[in-house]
């Protein structure tokens, strides 16, 4: 009760979000005692080892955030797990900034609690990648656009353009958010006054200026992220793409199922008042409604037109709009009884997950490893480093092989070697010169014939190359777990490579499925 009374005092929301981070951080620490970081998180850190305006797969924002975070926090699992949850908490804070434009007190808390029910801000967020980085950026951009539309103020117009550009630097999927802003502005009853003001033109100019370096990078590198997106998600015929569009809408709706059920229980018979409350809603909510429609309609239309695979989980950064709309458009008051019960339900689910489900998950995964092989990432990286130093007195410079194992070796090895995409997903016949000079090592799971064949061809003509297999086994509290055979390939450096100083120019890490552009520098 005291927490709910402190919402308008300014401290309760911050405390609620801190509790959210603390409880779910506990869950991650316990549940993944034998599971290392997901390869998406390791990739974000790898991409951030140099400050570039893009990569062969994604725009640069996730790498920038990971680099900024690890310049303050240590390179550990808990550090990047904390990054993922802080990212989610910041997203919820921006959502609250939007909510407080329309409601006060308990309804603000209800919006946050309903969003804490689905897995978006816990399990989806824990894989800090190009999708998760949008969780705070989308509500931030929406808030700035809302304020710009309402006030026509120059500072909000600048903020709207800058945050929209930031969303595009997170993932090009954000073009649907920007398109939704345009749709909302054009369809809103107050559109004439907005477009007669300098606000939309300032926003557009600021956004283009902010995207300028990235657009230049795209022009000079052949648009590699677009090629990757089309290769991975495009090429579908009309009928399958129509199915993808329908599936996208269904999956997005399922993401809101649990909040919808709880809201229905709170509203009860008052649900029949929803149409009456919805029609005369605040002009700001009308704007949000139009944006929400666009964030679902535009991706579905694009899936059909372009013939693209459009996973429903990509809609997650924008689902907050629907919760804000439903709660904030209601004119009837919410009794404290319902708010307390919802808070107890959300807290109970989180605490149950942290202290009952997480230990069970950890013990289960000790003997039933995660599909990606994450149980063995750290152990394999440390063993590879040991094998390298048994032969050479220089740090392990470059790693390849299986993508997940190579990213893990770059992160978990004390040497922090550079991830070389041409040793993971080679796209040319030219072998990386840096790898020839400095030597390299690679890891493959023993059952991965594709990786083993690729690495065997790479080392076939390398003098002094070594191949060896070893077994790594997870353990939890002294109980032995699953074991995995891993094959290591070690190619020694040339004489020139042994003598030359290590430099960023010599050691280039290229991203998987990309071109020949360097993406990392020596740590």
N, C-alpha and C positions, 0 to 999 in steps of 0.2 A: 504493500500500500504506500509506503514511504517512497519507494522507487517511482511509482506512477505519479505521485504528487509532485515529484521533482522534474517532470518532463519539461514544463514551461520555465522552471528555474534554470535549466540549461545543463544540469549535470547528469540527469538520468539516462539520456540517450547514449552519452559517452560511456557511462558505466555498463549499460546493457551491451554495447558493442565490445567493450573490453572483456566482459564475461563470455560473450560469444567466442572471441578469439581464444581465451584461456581454456574453455572447455573443449573446443574442437582441436586445439593444439595438443591437449592431453590425449585426445583420441588418436591423432596422427602419430604421436610419439610412441604410444603403446601398440597400436594396430600394426605398425610397420617396423617393429623391432628387428624383424628378419627380412624386411623388404627395403631395398635401397630406393633412391629417388627415381621417378618415372623418366623415361628417356626424353619426353617433351620438356621437362624442367632442366635436364642436363643440356639439351639443345639450346634452350633460352640462354643459359649461362655461357655456353660455347659461342653463340652468336654475339654475345656482349663483350667478348674479350677484346674486341676492337670497336672503336666508334665509327661505324659505317652508316650510310644512309639507306641501306637495304641489304638483303641477302638473296640467295638464289631461290629461297622458298617463301619468305615473308618480309613485310616491311620491318623497320628496325626497332619499334617501341619496346617490345618484350626484352630484347637484348639490352637496350639502354637501361631499363628498370633493373634487370638482373645485375648489370655491372655496377650501377649506383648502389644497389643494396649490398653487394658483396665487397664493395670498397669500404663499407662500415662494419658489416657483420662477417664472421668467419665462414670459410667454405666447409660447411657441415650440412647434414640433412636437416637438422632442426632449424637452421638459419633460413633455408629456402622454403621449408614448410611454414615458417612464421611469415615469410614474404607473401605466400599464397593467401594466408588468412588475413593478414593486414590489408592486402589488396581487396579482399571480399568485404572487410569492415569499412574501408573507405568507400566502396560502392554503396553500402547501406547508408552511410552518412550522407552521401549526395542524394540518395532517394529521400531521406528525411528532409533535406533542404527543399525538395520539391513539395513534399507533403505539407510542410508547415506553411506553404503559401495559401493553403486552402482549409486546413483543419488544425485543431489544437489538442493538447492533452492526450487522452487515451487513444484517439483515432490515429495519432502519429505512431504510437507504440504498436497498435494493431497492424498497421502497414508493415512495419519491420518484422513483427512476429510471424505474420503470414508468409513473408519472404524467406524466413528462416526455416520453414517447414520442408519445402522441396530440397533436393540435393544440390541445387545450383551453387550456393554460396559456401558449401563445404566440400563435396566430392568433386564437382566440376571445377571448382576453384583451385583444388589442391594441385592439379596439373597446370602449373603456371606456364602458359603458352600464349600463342597469338589470339586464342579465343578468350582465355581467362583475363588477359590484360584489358579487354574491353569492358569488363564488369564495372569498374569505376568510371571509365571514360565516357561511356554512353549516357549514364545519368548526369554526369558533369556537363556534357555538351547539351543535353536536353534542358537542364536548368538554366544554362547561360542563354540558350536560344529563347526559352520562355521569358526570361527577364528582358532580353533585347526586344522581343515582340511586344511586351507589355509597356516598356518605358521608352523605347527608341533611344536610349542613352548610348553615348559613344562608347563608354567603357564596357558596357554589356555587349554591344555589337562587336567590339574587338575580341572580347572573351568568347563569344559564340563562334566567330571565325577561327580563333586559335584552337579551341577544343574540338571543333569539327575536323580541323586538319590533324590534330592529335589522334582522333579516332581513325582516320585514314592511315596514319603511320602505325597504328596497331594492327589493322587488318583491312584489306580492301573490301571486305564484306560490309564495312561501315558506309560504303556508298549508298546502301539502302537506308541508313539512318539519315544521311544528308538529303537523299531524295524524299524521305518522309518529311523533313523540315520544309522543303520546297512545296510539297503537296499541301501540308498544313497551312502554310502561309497563303497559298493561292486560294484554298477553299474556305478559309476562315472568314466570318462575316466582317471582320475589321481589316481585311486585306488591303483595302484602298489606302487607308491611313498609314499602314506599315510600309507599303511600297513607295509612298510619297515621301517618307522620311529617309534620311541617309543611312539608317541602320542596316538594311539588307545589303546595300552596296559596300558598306564598310566591312561587313562580315565576309562577303565574297572576296574582297581585295585582300584582307588579312589572311584568309584561308589559303589563297593562291600563293601569297608571299611565303607563308609558313611551309607550304608544300614545295616551294621552288627547288631547294637543294635535292629533295627526293625525286622530283620530276626530272631534274637534270641527270641524276644518277640513273634513273630508268632509261633515259634517252641514250646514255653513253654505254650502257651495259646490255642493251638489247631486250629490256623488259623481262628479265629472268623470272621474277615472281609470277607474272602473267602466264608465261609458258608452263611453269610448274603447275599453276592452278588448272589450266586447261588440260594438261596431260593427266593430272590426278583426278579431276572431277568432271571433265567435259566429255563430249563425244557420244552422248546418248541420243537414241532415236526419239521420235515424238511421243509414242505411247509409253515407253519406260520413263521418259522425263515428266509426263503428265502424272504418272504414278508417284514419282519423286516429289512433285509439288503437293499432291494430296497428303502424302506421308509426312512431309514437312509440317503442314498445318496440324495434322493429328498429333505429331510428336510435341509440337509447341503447346497444344492444348493439354496434353498429358502432363506437361511441366507445371501447369496451373491447377491440376486436379485436386491435390491435397489442400492448397489454400482455398479453393472454391468450396470444398466440402465443409471446412471449418467456418468459413464466412457464412455459408448457408445455415449452419447450426447456430451461429451468433444472431443472424438476422431473423431466423424463424419465419413467422407469418409476415414479417415486415418486408420479405423479399418481393411481395406483390407491389410494394411501393417503389420498387426500383425504376420501372419505366416512367413513373410520374416525376421522380427526382432527376432522372437522367436528361429529360428534355430541356428543362430550364437551367442546366448547369452553368457554372462559372465560365466566362470566356477562356480563361486559362486552361480549364479542364477540357473545353472543346478543342483547343489546340493540341493537348496531350492525346485526346481521343483520335484525332486525325493522324498524329505521328504514330500511334500504336497500330492503327490500321495499315499504314504504309510499311511498317517494319515486318508485317506478316505477308501482306499482299505482294510487295515488290520482289522478295526472294522467290515466292511461289511462281510468279509470272516469269522471272528470269530463268528459273529451272526449266520451264517449258520452252521459252524462246531460244535460250542458248543450248539447251540439251545437257544440263549440268546436274550432278548429284548435289543435293542441298540437305545436309543432315539437320534434323530438327533441333539438335543441341546448339546449333549456331544461333538460334533465336534467343537463347538464354539471356544475353545482356540486355534485351529489351522487354523481357516479360514483366519487369517491375511496373511498367506503364499500366498494365491491366489491373494490377492490385491497387495502385494509387487511384485509378479511375473509379473502381467499384467502391472503395472505402470512402474516398473524399467526395464523391457525388451524393452520398446519402445525406438526407436532411434530418433523419431521426437520431437521437442520442444513443450512445452505446453505454449500457449500465456497467459499472465498475466490476460487477460480478463476472461478466463475460471476459473482460480484459484480464482479470486475475486468473480465471480458468485457462485462457489461452496461454498466458505466461507460464503457468504451471505445466501445461502440456508440452510447450516448446522446450522448457528447461528440463523436464523429465525425459524427453526423447534424447536430448543432448547428453545428459548425465548417464543415461542408460547406455548410449553408444560409447561413451568414454570409459566407463568402468565395468561394463559387462560385455558388450559386443567386441570392443577393441582387444581385450585379453584373449577372448575366444578366437578372434580373427588371427592374432599373432601365433597362437599355438597351432591353429589349423594350417596356416601358411608355412610354418616351419617344416611340416612334412608334405604339404601340397603346395609347391612353389607357384608363385605368380606366373602367368602365361608369358610375360615378356622376359622371364629369366632374371628379374630384379633381385631375387634372393642371392644371386651370385655376382652381381656387378662389382661391389667393393672388393670381395675376396679375389676375384679374377684380376682386377687392376693391381692389387698389391702383389700378387704372385708374379704377374708379368714384370712389374718393376724390379722385383727381386731377381728374376732370371736375367733381366737386362744388366743389372749392376754386378751380377756374378761374372759377366764377360767384359764389361766396359766401365770406365771410370767417369764417364760423362752422363749428364742427365738424359733420360729417355726423351728424344726430341719430338717424334711424330708417331701417331697411332692410327690404325685402320682396322679393317675386318668387318665383323658384324656391327651395324650402326649403333645399337644400344651399348654393346661392350666397348666400342671405340669411344663413344661419348662418356661412358663411365670411367674409362681409363684416363681420359683427359681431366676428369673432375677428381676422382678418388686417388689417383697416383700422387705421391708426394712431389714428383717431378712436374706434374701438370703438363704433360706433353700436348702438342697441338693436334687437334682432330683434322685429319686429311681426308676430304670427301673422295678424292680420286683413288684412295685405298679402300673405300667403302662402296661407292657406286661409280665406277669408272665410266666416263662418257667419251673418252678419246683414247687413241693408241699411245699417246705421248705420256710417259711416266713422269711423275713430279720430280723435277730436278732437285728440289730440297731434300726429298726422301732419299735420292741416290747419294747425295753428298753427306747427309747427316746420319743416315741409317734410319730404320723405322722398325716398328713392331706391330703385330696385328693379333687379334683374338677372334676365334670362331667357336661357336658351340659345336661339339663333336658330331652332332647329328645334322648339322646344316651343310648339306652337300654343295649348295650354291656358293656359300662363303668359302668353304674349303677349296673348291676347285679354282675359284677366283684368286685366292691367295697363293695356291700352289703354282699357278701360272706366273704370278708376280715374282716369286722367289726362285723360279726355275733356273734363271741365269745369273743369279746374284751370288758372287763368290763369298764363301763363309757363312751362308745363310743356315739358320738352325730351325728345326721344327721339333716341337715337343708337346706332349699331352700331359695334363695334370687334372686332378680331381679336386673340386672345391665342395664343401659341405656346410650348409647352414646349421646353426645351433641356437637354442633358446634356453637360457637358465641351466646350461649344462646338458640339456637333452639334444642328442644329435638329430638332425633333420634330413631333408632331401639332399642328394648329392648330384653333381653335374660334371661331366667330362668337358674340358675346354682344351682347344688346341691353340698353341701360341706359335707364331712365326716371327723370327727375329733376324733382321738383316743388318749387318754391321755397317758403320759409316766408312766412307772412303778415307784414304790417308789425308786428303785435303780437308775433308769434313771434320776429321779429328783435330786438325790444327787450327782451322779457321774459327774466329769468334762467332758466336751465335748472334744472328741479327734478324730483325723483322722481315727484311727482304728475302733472306735465305729460307726462313721457315714460314711457309704460308699454309694456312688451313683453309681448304675450300669446302664449301657446303655440299651436302649430298644432293645429287640430281641437279647440279648447277653448272656454271661455266668455270672460267679459269681465274676468277677474281679472288684475291686474298681476302679472308674474312677474320683473321685473328693475328695477333702479334704475340711475341714472347711475353709471358706473364712476368 
